[in-house]
Amino acid sequence: MNRSIYQFVIFILGIELIVLGTLEKIIIYGVKANNIGDSYQLFIQAVPSRIWNITNYTIAGGVLLSVIGALWFVVGLIKESRNAG
């Protein structure tokens, strides 16, 4: 049962990283939107790629942790069902 807490924590941490990365993208867009309007090409030119990549890495890390936590949970359930049966 203690192991399931770690699985849950890793899964929730992944979800939080996804939300954080998305919030970072919204904040970056909100700061630059007044200057460039609705043109996505101007937006991409105005934001340095290394800054935009930070948010991409945050979201990718969150997806990775969420998948690891979920898979760990599923594998644990399968092992428990095999041991019980």
C-alpha positions as CSV (number, residue, x, y, z in Angstrom):
1,M,0.0,0.0,0.0
2,N,2.9,2.3,0.7
3,R,4.1,1.9,-2.8
4,S,0.8,3.2,-4.2
5,I,1.5,6.5,-2.5
6,Y,4.7,7.0,-4.5
7,Q,2.9,6.1,-7.7
8,F,0.2,8.7,-6.9
9,V,2.7,11.3,-6.0
10,I,4.7,10.8,-9.3
11,F,1.4,10.9,-11.3
12,I,0.3,14.1,-9.6
13,L,3.7,15.7,-9.9
14,G,3.5,15.0,-13.7
15,I,0.0,16.6,-13.9
16,E,1.3,19.6,-12.0
17,L,4.2,20.0,-14.4
18,I,1.8,19.8,-17.4
19,V,-0.3,22.6,-15.8
20,L,2.8,24.6,-15.0
21,G,4.1,24.4,-18.5
22,T,0.7,25.4,-20.0
23,L,0.5,28.3,-17.6
24,E,4.0,29.4,-18.6
25,K,2.9,29.5,-22.2
26,I,-0.3,31.5,-21.4
27,I,1.8,34.0,-19.4
28,I,4.4,34.4,-22.2
29,Y,1.6,34.9,-24.7
30,G,-0.2,37.3,-22.4
31,V,2.9,39.5,-22.1
32,K,3.6,39.6,-25.8
33,A,0.0,39.6,-27.1
34,N,-0.5,43.4,-26.7
35,N,2.6,44.1,-28.9
36,I,2.0,41.7,-31.7
37,G,-1.7,41.0,-31.9
38,D,-3.0,37.7,-33.3
39,S,-0.2,36.9,-35.7
40,Y,1.4,33.6,-34.6
41,Q,4.4,34.2,-36.8
42,L,5.2,37.5,-35.2
43,F,4.7,35.9,-31.8
44,I,7.2,33.1,-32.6
45,Q,9.7,35.8,-33.8
46,A,9.2,37.9,-30.7
47,V,9.8,35.1,-28.2
48,P,13.3,33.5,-28.1
49,S,13.2,29.8,-28.9
50,R,15.1,28.9,-25.8
51,I,12.4,30.5,-23.6
52,W,9.7,28.7,-25.6
53,N,11.6,25.4,-25.3
54,I,11.6,25.7,-21.5
55,T,7.8,25.4,-21.5
56,N,8.0,22.5,-24.0
57,Y,10.4,20.6,-21.7
58,T,8.2,21.3,-18.7
59,I,5.2,19.8,-20.4
60,A,7.1,16.9,-21.8
61,G,8.6,16.1,-18.4
62,G,5.1,16.3,-16.9
63,V,3.7,13.9,-19.5
64,L,6.7,11.5,-18.9
65,L,6.1,11.5,-15.1
66,S,2.4,11.1,-15.5
67,V,2.9,8.1,-17.8
68,I,5.5,6.6,-15.5
69,G,3.2,7.0,-12.5
70,A,0.2,5.5,-14.3
71,L,2.2,2.6,-15.7
72,W,3.7,1.9,-12.3
73,F,0.2,1.8,-10.8
74,V,-1.1,-0.5,-13.5
75,V,1.9,-2.9,-13.2
76,G,1.3,-3.0,-9.5
77,L,-2.3,-3.8,-9.9
78,I,-1.4,-6.7,-12.3
79,K,1.1,-8.1,-9.9
80,E,-1.3,-7.9,-7.0
81,S,-4.0,-9.7,-9.0
82,R,-1.6,-12.4,-10.0
83,N,-0.5,-12.9,-6.4
84,A,-4.1,-12.9,-5.1
85,G,-5.3,-15.4,-7.7
